[in-house]
Amino acid sequence: MWTVDPSKVITAEQKAAEARAALQAQYSAAIQGHLDAKARERQYDGIPTAITYRGDPNPQFAAEGEALFAWRSAVWTYSTAELMKVLAGERAQPSVEEFMAELPTFEWPS
């Protein structure tokens, strides 16, 4: 007779949690890549490096660092709120490409 090993049973709640985690990881990776790609347009290693230039003695670097810092915040604020709506069933899940198109835009300071 076969006996169920409770430690190996996967519940619907566990499956749902795994699906949420996978969804968040997929979108988070795409968003982070988008942020880093923007910073690389001006030869920064990525957005974490670029935002360290806030307050830099070089006015151009300082302006770029400040602008990227504010944009990063806007992007993550928007994406977090919208992905929570998806997870709560309050909006349909967009494709990653559709979601990326919704993100706040960025313009380099002059």
NUMAR-752588 format. One record per atom (N, C-alpha, C, O): residue number from 1; residue in one letter; atom name; x, y, z. Coordinates in Angstrom, 3 decimals. Layout:
REM residues N
REC   rokol   balum   kelum          u          v          w
REC     NUM       A      CA          X          Y          Z
...
//
This chain:
REM residues 110
REC   rokol   balum   kelum          u          v          w
REC       1       M       N      0.836     -1.175      0.000
REC       1       M      CA      0.000      0.000      0.000
REC       1       M       C      0.883      1.241      0.000
REC       1       M       O      1.915      1.288      0.669
REC       2       W       N      0.464      2.230     -0.751
REC       2       W      CA      1.210      3.473     -0.887
REC       2       W       C      0.838      4.383      0.265
REC       2       W       O     -0.333      4.482      0.631
REC       3       T       N      1.838      5.052      0.844
REC       3       T      CA      1.612      5.978      1.948
REC       3       T       C      2.053      7.375      1.514
REC       3       T       O      3.116      7.546      0.917
REC       4       V       N      1.240      8.346      1.817
REC       4       V      CA      1.546      9.732      1.467
REC       4       V       C      2.574     10.269      2.451
REC       4       V       O      2.421     10.151      3.667
REC       5       D       N      3.621     10.860      1.898
REC       5       D      CA      4.633     11.528      2.724
REC       5       D       C      4.237     13.004      2.777
REC       5       D       O      4.414     13.721      1.793
REC       6       P       N      3.698     13.474      3.921
REC       6       P      CA      3.218     14.858      4.020
REC       6       P       C      4.288     15.900      3.690
REC       6       P       O      3.961     17.001      3.247
REC       7       S       N      5.545     15.568      3.899
REC       7       S      CA      6.607     16.536      3.616
REC       7       S       C      6.798     16.756      2.119
REC       7       S       O      7.449     17.717      1.710
REC       8       K       N      6.237     15.876      1.304
REC       8       K      CA      6.390     15.999     -0.144
REC       8       K       C      5.117     16.474     -0.841
REC       8       K       O      5.095     16.630     -2.061
REC       9       V       N      4.076     16.699     -0.079
REC       9       V      CA      2.815     17.159     -0.644
REC       9       V       C      2.931     18.656     -0.945
REC       9       V       O      3.353     19.448     -0.103
REC      10       I       N      2.553     19.009     -2.149
REC      10       I      CA      2.563     20.413     -2.541
REC      10       I       C      1.118     20.888     -2.574
REC      10       I       O      0.286     20.354     -3.309
REC      11       T       N      0.841     21.897     -1.766
REC      11       T      CA     -0.524     22.405     -1.662
REC      11       T       C     -0.793     23.449     -2.740
REC      11       T       O      0.127     23.952     -3.385
REC      12       A       N     -2.050     23.757     -2.916
REC      12       A      CA     -2.437     24.801     -3.868
REC      12       A       C     -1.846     26.140     -3.442
REC      12       A       O     -1.454     26.947     -4.285
REC      13       E       N     -1.784     26.375     -2.136
REC      13       E      CA     -1.212     27.623     -1.635
REC      13       E       C      0.276     27.708     -1.975
REC      13       E       O      0.780     28.774     -2.330
REC      14       Q       N      0.975     26.573     -1.865
REC      14       Q      CA      2.396     26.562     -2.211
REC      14       Q       C      2.603     26.808     -3.700
REC      14       Q       O      3.515     27.532     -4.100
REC      15       K       N      1.749     26.200     -4.514
REC      15       K      CA      1.835     26.418     -5.959
REC      15       K       C      1.581     27.879     -6.301
REC      15       K       O      2.268     28.458     -7.143
REC      16       A       N      0.589     28.471     -5.641
REC      16       A      CA      0.272     29.881     -5.885
REC      16       A       C      1.436     30.774     -5.448
REC      16       A       O      1.780     31.730     -6.142
REC      17       A       N      2.033     30.466     -4.315
REC      17       A      CA      3.167     31.254     -3.834
REC      17       A       C      4.357     31.137     -4.796
REC      17       A       O      5.039     32.124     -5.069
REC      18       E       N      4.596     29.935     -5.301
REC      18       E      CA      5.676     29.742     -6.263
REC      18       E       C      5.399     30.509     -7.554
REC      18       E       O      6.314     31.082     -8.147
REC      19       A       N      4.148     30.521     -7.986
REC      19       A      CA      3.782     31.248     -9.198
REC      19       A       C      3.973     32.754     -8.998
REC      19       A       O      4.465     33.442     -9.893
REC      20       R       N      3.586     33.265     -7.828
REC      20       R      CA      3.778     34.688     -7.526
REC      20       R       C      5.258     35.039     -7.521
REC      20       R       O      5.668     36.055     -8.083
REC      21       A       N      6.051     34.195     -6.887
REC      21       A      CA      7.492     34.443     -6.818
REC      21       A       C      8.117     34.430     -8.213
REC      21       A       O      8.973     35.262     -8.515
REC      22       A       N      7.699     33.505     -9.053
REC      22       A      CA      8.222     33.428    -10.417
REC      22       A       C      7.817     34.659    -11.218
REC      22       A       O      8.624     35.215    -11.964
REC      23       L       N      6.575     35.081    -11.063
REC      23       L      CA      6.087     36.269    -11.756
REC      23       L       C      6.901     37.482    -11.333
REC      23       L       O      7.376     38.243    -12.177
REC      24       Q       N      7.060     37.659    -10.040
REC      24       Q      CA      7.808     38.806     -9.533
REC      24       Q       C      9.258     38.770    -10.009
REC      24       Q       O      9.810     39.806    -10.379
REC      25       A       N      9.870     37.616    -10.004
REC      25       A      CA     11.258     37.494    -10.446
REC      25       A       C     11.396     37.840    -11.929
REC      25       A       O     12.344     38.517    -12.330
REC      26       Q       N     10.454     37.375    -12.733
REC      26       Q      CA     10.498     37.636    -14.177
REC      26       Q       C     10.398     39.133    -14.461
REC      26       Q       O     11.199     39.683    -15.216
REC      27       Y       N      9.418     39.781    -13.854
REC      27       Y      CA      9.238     41.210    -14.083
REC      27       Y       C     10.367     42.012    -13.452
REC      27       Y       O     10.841     42.979    -14.049
REC      28       S       N     10.806     41.631    -12.262
REC      28       S      CA     11.890     42.363    -11.588
REC      28       S       C     13.171     42.328    -12.413
REC      28       S       O     13.859     43.342    -12.534
REC      29       A       N     13.491     41.186    -12.972
REC      29       A      CA     14.698     41.074    -13.797
REC      29       A       C     14.607     41.975    -15.022
REC      29       A       O     15.579     42.633    -15.392
REC      30       A       N     13.443     42.001    -15.644
REC      30       A      CA     13.260     42.851    -16.826
REC      30       A       C     13.350     44.328    -16.457
REC      30       A       O     13.962     45.115    -17.179
REC      31       I       N     12.749     44.700    -15.349
REC      31       I      CA     12.780     46.099    -14.907
REC      31       I       C     14.207     46.508    -14.564
REC      31       I       O     14.668     47.570    -14.981
REC      32       Q       N     14.902     45.672    -13.810
REC      32       Q      CA     16.280     46.010    -13.446
REC      32       Q       C     17.159     46.117    -14.679
REC      32       Q       O     18.016     46.998    -14.756
REC      33       G       N     16.959     45.235    -15.639
REC      33       G      CA     17.713     45.312    -16.887
REC      33       G       C     17.439     46.600    -17.642
REC      33       G       O     18.343     47.189    -18.235
REC      34       H       N     16.194     47.029    -17.616
REC      34       H      CA     15.786     48.279    -18.263
REC      34       H       C     16.477     49.476    -17.603
REC      34       H       O     16.988     50.362    -18.287
REC      35       L       N     16.486     49.491    -16.282
REC      35       L      CA     17.139     50.582    -15.546
REC      35       L       C     18.638     50.611    -15.834
REC      35       L       O     19.209     51.670    -16.098
REC      36       D       N     19.259     49.455    -15.781
REC      36       D      CA     20.695     49.378    -16.031
REC      36       D       C     21.045     49.777    -17.460
REC      36       D       O     22.049     50.452    -17.688
REC      37       A       N     20.226     49.365    -18.417
REC      37       A      CA     20.480     49.709    -19.824
REC      37       A       C     20.441     51.220    -20.028
REC      37       A       O     21.248     51.775    -20.774
REC      38       K       N     19.509     51.871    -19.368
REC      38       K      CA     19.424     53.332    -19.495
REC      38       K       C     20.705     53.974    -18.967
REC      38       K       O     21.260     54.863    -19.613
REC      39       A       N     21.177     53.537    -17.810
REC      39       A      CA     22.402     54.109    -17.241
REC      39       A       C     23.602     53.840    -18.147
REC      39       A       O     24.489     54.686    -18.266
REC      40       R       N     23.637     52.692    -18.773
REC      40       R      CA     24.759     52.341    -19.654
REC      40       R       C     24.802     53.212    -20.906
REC      40       R       O     25.836     53.294    -21.569
REC      41       E       N     23.692     53.858    -21.231
REC      41       E      CA     23.695     54.768    -22.379
REC      41       E       C     24.737     55.874    -22.198
REC      41       E       O     25.256     56.416    -23.174
REC      42       R       N     25.040     56.204    -20.932
REC      42       R      CA     26.026     57.249    -20.639
REC      42       R       C     27.290     56.669    -19.997
REC      42       R       O     28.010     57.357    -19.274
REC      43       Q       N     27.534     55.416    -20.274
REC      43       Q      CA     28.758     54.727    -19.870
REC      43       Q       C     28.870     54.431    -18.378
REC      43       Q       O     29.969     54.154    -17.897
REC      44       Y       N     27.780     54.480    -17.638
REC      44       Y      CA     27.793     54.016    -16.249
REC      44       Y       C     27.731     52.491    -16.275
REC      44       Y       O     27.211     51.909    -17.227
REC      45       D       N     28.253     51.846    -15.246
REC      45       D      CA     28.214     50.380    -15.167
REC      45       D       C     26.777     49.874    -15.096
REC      45       D       O     26.466     48.801    -15.614
REC      46       G       N     25.930     50.623    -14.476
REC      46       G      CA     24.524     50.283    -14.280
REC      46       G       C     23.923     51.352    -13.397
REC      46       G       O     24.610     52.292    -12.998
REC      47       I       N     22.659     51.218    -13.093
REC      47       I      CA     21.996     52.258    -12.320
REC      47       I       C     22.534     52.384    -10.888
REC      47       I       O     22.586     53.496    -10.364
REC      48       P       N     22.938     51.271    -10.234
REC      48       P      CA     23.489     51.458     -8.879
REC      48       P       C     24.720     52.372     -8.874
REC      48       P       O     24.883     53.188     -7.968
REC      49       T       N     25.572     52.237     -9.870
REC      49       T      CA     26.745     53.101     -9.964
REC      49       T       C     26.338     54.523    -10.324
REC      49       T       O     26.832     55.484     -9.733
REC      50       A       N     25.449     54.657    -11.281
REC      50       A      CA     25.053     55.987    -11.752
REC      50       A       C     24.476     56.852    -10.637
REC      50       A       O     24.774     58.044    -10.556
REC      51       I       N     23.661     56.263     -9.791
REC      51       I      CA     23.029     57.099     -8.752
REC      51       I       C     24.010     57.530     -7.666
REC      51       I       O     23.695     58.419     -6.875
REC      52       T       N     25.193     56.919     -7.614
REC      52       T      CA     26.187     57.384     -6.640
REC      52       T       C     26.760     58.738     -7.039
REC      52       T       O     27.447     59.371     -6.238
REC      53       Y       N     26.494     59.188     -8.245
REC      53       Y      CA     26.995     60.479     -8.708
REC      53       Y       C     26.115     61.650     -8.267
REC      53       Y       O     26.421     62.800     -8.581
REC      54       R       N     25.043     61.375     -7.554
REC      54       R      CA     24.237     62.467     -7.002
REC      54       R       C     25.146     63.312     -6.113
REC      54       R       O     25.866     62.773     -5.273
REC      55       G       N     25.117     64.616     -6.290
REC      55       G      CA     25.950     65.502     -5.482
REC      55       G       C     27.408     65.544     -5.918
REC      55       G       O     28.238     66.118     -5.214
REC      56       D       N     27.737     64.954     -7.056
REC      56       D      CA     29.109     64.938     -7.544
REC      56       D       C     29.557     66.363     -7.887
REC      56       D       O     28.740     67.185     -8.302
REC      57       P       N     30.856     66.660     -7.715
REC      57       P      CA     31.353     67.992     -8.096
REC      57       P       C     31.183     68.304     -9.585
REC      57       P       O     31.085     69.470     -9.968
REC      58       N       N     31.148     67.268    -10.419
REC      58       N      CA     30.912     67.478    -11.848
REC      58       N       C     29.414     67.680    -12.027
REC      58       N       O     28.639     66.754    -11.788
REC      59       P       N     28.985     68.878    -12.444
REC      59       P      CA     27.544     69.154    -12.521
REC      59       P       C     26.761     68.216    -13.444
REC      59       P       O     25.608     67.889    -13.162
REC      60       Q       N     27.380     67.785    -14.537
REC      60       Q      CA     26.675     66.871    -15.452
REC      60       Q       C     26.453     65.521    -14.787
REC      60       Q       O     25.353     64.973    -14.852
REC      61       F       N     27.488     64.980    -14.148
REC      61       F      CA     27.349     63.705    -13.448
REC      61       F       C     26.314     63.813    -12.335
REC      61       F       O     25.495     62.914    -12.140
REC      62       A       N     26.364     64.927    -11.608
REC      62       A      CA     25.416     65.120    -10.499
REC      62       A       C     23.978     65.155    -11.008
REC      62       A       O     23.085     64.544    -10.421
REC      63       A       N     23.767     65.881    -12.114
REC      63       A      CA     22.413     65.980    -12.677
REC      63       A       C     21.928     64.623    -13.174
REC      63       A       O     20.774     64.254    -12.957
REC      64       E       N     22.810     63.883    -13.841
REC      64       E      CA     22.431     62.564    -14.337
REC      64       E       C     22.143     61.605    -13.182
REC      64       E       O     21.161     60.863    -13.215
REC      65       G       N     22.994     61.622    -12.170
REC      65       G      CA     22.780     60.763    -11.012
REC      65       G       C     21.473     61.063    -10.310
REC      65       G       O     20.756     60.147     -9.907
REC      66       E       N     21.158     62.337    -10.161
REC      66       E      CA     19.907     62.739     -9.502
REC      66       E       C     18.702     62.342    -10.341
REC      66       E       O     17.706     61.849     -9.812
REC      67       A       N     18.793     62.558    -11.650
REC      67       A      CA     17.676     62.208    -12.541
REC      67       A       C     17.433     60.701    -12.550
REC      67       A       O     16.287     60.254    -12.498
REC      68       L       N     18.503     59.924    -12.615
REC      68       L      CA     18.354     58.472    -12.605
REC      68       L       C     17.825     57.967    -11.269
REC      68       L       O     17.049     57.012    -11.224
REC      69       F       N     18.242     58.604    -10.189
REC      69       F      CA     17.760     58.241     -8.854
REC      69       F       C     16.236     58.431     -8.765
REC      69       F       O     15.512     57.547     -8.307
REC      70       A       N     15.775     59.597     -9.210
REC      70       A      CA     14.329     59.889     -9.168
REC      70       A       C     13.560     58.944    -10.089
REC      70       A       O     12.488     58.458     -9.731
REC      71       W       N     14.108     58.687    -11.269
REC      71       W      CA     13.445     57.801    -12.233
REC      71       W       C     13.361     56.383    -11.705
REC      71       W       O     12.323     55.733    -11.822
REC      72       R       N     14.461     55.896    -11.119
REC      72       R      CA     14.455     54.545    -10.542
REC      72       R       C     13.338     54.417     -9.513
REC      72       R       O     12.618     53.418     -9.490
REC      73       S       N     13.197     55.417     -8.674
REC      73       S      CA     12.142     55.392     -7.661
REC      73       S       C     10.760     55.366     -8.311
REC      73       S       O      9.886     54.607     -7.889
REC      74       A       N     10.567     56.184     -9.324
REC      74       A      CA      9.274     56.225    -10.010
REC      74       A       C      8.958     54.888    -10.669
REC      74       A       O      7.820     54.420    -10.620
REC      75       V       N      9.955     54.282    -11.278
REC      75       V      CA      9.756     52.996    -11.955
REC      75       V       C      9.366     51.918    -10.950
REC      75       V       O      8.391     51.196    -11.164
REC      76       W       N     10.115     51.802     -9.857
REC      76       W      CA      9.817     50.744     -8.884
REC      76       W       C      8.520     51.020     -8.131
REC      76       W       O      7.801     50.084     -7.782
REC      77       T       N      8.213     52.282     -7.876
REC      77       T      CA      6.941     52.606     -7.216
REC      77       T       C      5.773     52.177     -8.093
REC      77       T       O      4.838     51.534     -7.616
REC      78       Y       N      5.825     52.531     -9.378
REC      78       Y      CA      4.767     52.163    -10.309
REC      78       Y       C      4.681     50.649    -10.474
REC      78       Y       O      3.605     50.063    -10.361
REC      79       S       N      5.823     50.026    -10.741
REC      79       S      CA      5.791     48.592    -11.044
REC      79       S       C      5.350     47.768     -9.850
REC      79       S       O      4.622     46.789    -10.010
REC      80       T       N      5.774     48.142     -8.672
REC      80       T      CA      5.350     47.407     -7.479
REC      80       T       C      3.842     47.489     -7.298
REC      80       T       O      3.187     46.479     -7.041
REC      81       A       N      3.295     48.685     -7.431
REC      81       A      CA      1.844     48.866     -7.268
REC      81       A       C      1.064     48.097     -8.325
REC      81       A       O      0.053     47.467     -8.013
REC      82       E       N      1.521     48.142     -9.567
REC      82       E      CA      0.787     47.476    -10.636
REC      82       E       C      0.910     45.954    -10.549
REC      82       E       O     -0.054     45.241    -10.826
REC      83       L       N      2.068     45.460    -10.174
REC      83       L      CA      2.203     44.009    -10.037
REC      83       L       C      1.385     43.484     -8.856
REC      83       L       O      0.898     42.355     -8.890
REC      84       M       N      1.238     44.294     -7.826
REC      84       M      CA      0.368     43.897     -6.711
REC      84       M       C     -1.080     43.782     -7.196
REC      84       M       O     -1.817     42.904     -6.746
REC      85       K       N     -1.483     44.653     -8.100
REC      85       K      CA     -2.830     44.569     -8.676
REC      85       K       C     -3.000     43.276     -9.470
REC      85       K       O     -4.052     42.639     -9.417
REC      86       V       N     -1.956     42.897    -10.205
REC      86       V      CA     -2.009     41.645    -10.969
REC      86       V       C     -2.174     40.472    -10.012
REC      86       V       O     -3.034     39.612    -10.207
REC      87       L       N     -1.342     40.446     -8.978
REC      87       L      CA     -1.384     39.343     -8.020
REC      87       L       C     -2.715     39.279     -7.273
REC      87       L       O     -3.164     38.200     -6.886
REC      88       A       N     -3.341     40.436     -7.074
REC      88       A      CA     -4.626     40.483     -6.378
REC      88       A       C     -5.801     40.224     -7.315
REC      88       A       O     -6.949     40.162     -6.875
REC      89       G       N     -5.514     40.071     -8.609
REC      89       G      CA     -6.584     39.838     -9.581
REC      89       G       C     -7.341     41.098     -9.951
REC      89       G       O     -8.443     41.020    -10.494
REC      90       E       N     -6.762     42.267     -9.662
REC      90       E      CA     -7.417     43.542     -9.955
REC      90       E       C     -7.142     44.035    -11.368
REC      90       E       O     -7.802     44.955    -11.851
REC      91       R       N     -6.172     43.423    -12.025
REC      91       R      CA     -5.916     43.748    -13.425
REC      91       R       C     -5.348     42.507    -14.098
REC      91       R       O     -4.772     41.630    -13.453
REC      92       A       N     -5.525     42.460    -15.395
REC      92       A      CA     -4.998     41.329    -16.160
REC      92       A       C     -3.473     41.406    -16.192
REC      92       A       O     -2.884     42.485    -16.135
REC      93       Q       N     -2.861     40.246    -16.284
REC      93       Q      CA     -1.399     40.204    -16.336
REC      93       Q       C     -0.933     40.592    -17.726
REC      93       Q       O     -1.246     39.904    -18.697
REC      94       P       N     -0.184     41.696    -17.838
REC      94       P      CA      0.360     42.058    -19.148
REC      94       P       C      1.593     41.221    -19.449
REC      94       P       O      2.203     40.646    -18.548
REC      95       S       N      1.947     41.161    -20.710
REC      95       S      CA      3.225     40.528    -21.043
REC      95       S       C      4.326     41.419    -20.479
REC      95       S       O      4.089     42.582    -20.152
REC      96       V       N      5.508     40.875    -20.371
REC      96       V      CA      6.630     41.680    -19.877
REC      96       V       C      6.840     42.879    -20.793
REC      96       V       O      7.081     43.988    -20.317
REC      97       E       N      6.750     42.666    -22.090
REC      97       E      CA      6.944     43.753    -23.052
REC      97       E       C      5.881     44.835    -22.877
REC      97       E       O      6.196     46.025    -22.894
REC      98       E       N      4.627     44.426    -22.709
REC      98       E      CA      3.551     45.401    -22.492
REC      98       E       C      3.792     46.177    -21.204
REC      98       E       O      3.608     47.393    -21.156
REC      99       F       N      4.204     45.466    -20.168
REC      99       F      CA      4.428     46.114    -18.883
REC      99       F       C      5.588     47.107    -18.962
REC      99       F       O      5.516     48.197    -18.394
REC     100       M       N      6.638     46.734    -19.657
REC     100       M      CA      7.779     47.638    -19.782
REC     100       M       C      7.377     48.929    -20.485
REC     100       M       O      7.895     49.998    -20.164
REC     101       A       N      6.469     48.837    -21.428
REC     101       A      CA      6.002     50.026    -22.147
REC     101       A       C      5.198     50.967    -21.245
REC     101       A       O      5.063     52.153    -21.548
REC     102       E       N      4.672     50.448    -20.151
REC     102       E      CA      3.895     51.265    -19.215
REC     102       E       C      4.765     52.074    -18.253
REC     102       E       O      4.303     53.049    -17.660
REC     103       L       N      6.002     51.672    -18.106
REC     103       L      CA      6.854     52.280    -17.089
REC     103       L       C      7.094     53.763    -17.365
REC     103       L       O      7.067     54.199    -18.516
REC     104       P       N      7.331     54.533    -16.300
REC     104       P      CA      7.668     55.952    -16.500
REC     104       P       C      8.867     56.090    -17.436
REC     104       P       O      9.800     55.288    -17.392
REC     105       T       N      8.827     57.102    -18.269
REC     105       T      CA      9.908     57.323    -19.221
REC     105       T       C     11.018     58.155    -18.568
REC     105       T       O     10.835     58.746    -17.504
REC     106       F       N     12.143     58.180    -19.223
REC     106       F      CA     13.301     58.923    -18.713
REC     106       F       C     13.856     59.799    -19.807
REC     106       F       O     13.956     59.391    -20.965
REC     107       E       N     14.221     61.022    -19.423
REC     107       E      CA     14.921     61.908    -20.328
REC     107       E       C     16.181     62.388    -19.638
REC     107       E       O     16.150     62.826    -18.488
REC     108       W       N     17.279     62.301    -20.348
REC     108       W      CA     18.550     62.751    -19.787
REC     108       W       C     18.522     64.254    -19.567
REC     108       W       O     18.016     65.000    -20.405
REC     109       P       N     19.063     64.698    -18.447
REC     109       P      CA     19.127     66.146    -18.217
REC     109       P       C     20.096     66.807    -19.212
REC     109       P       O     21.059     66.189    -19.665
REC     110       S       N     19.825     68.042    -19.528
REC     110       S      CA     20.715     68.728    -20.494
REC     110       S       C     21.845     69.426    -19.783
REC     110       S       O     22.687     70.051    -20.428
//
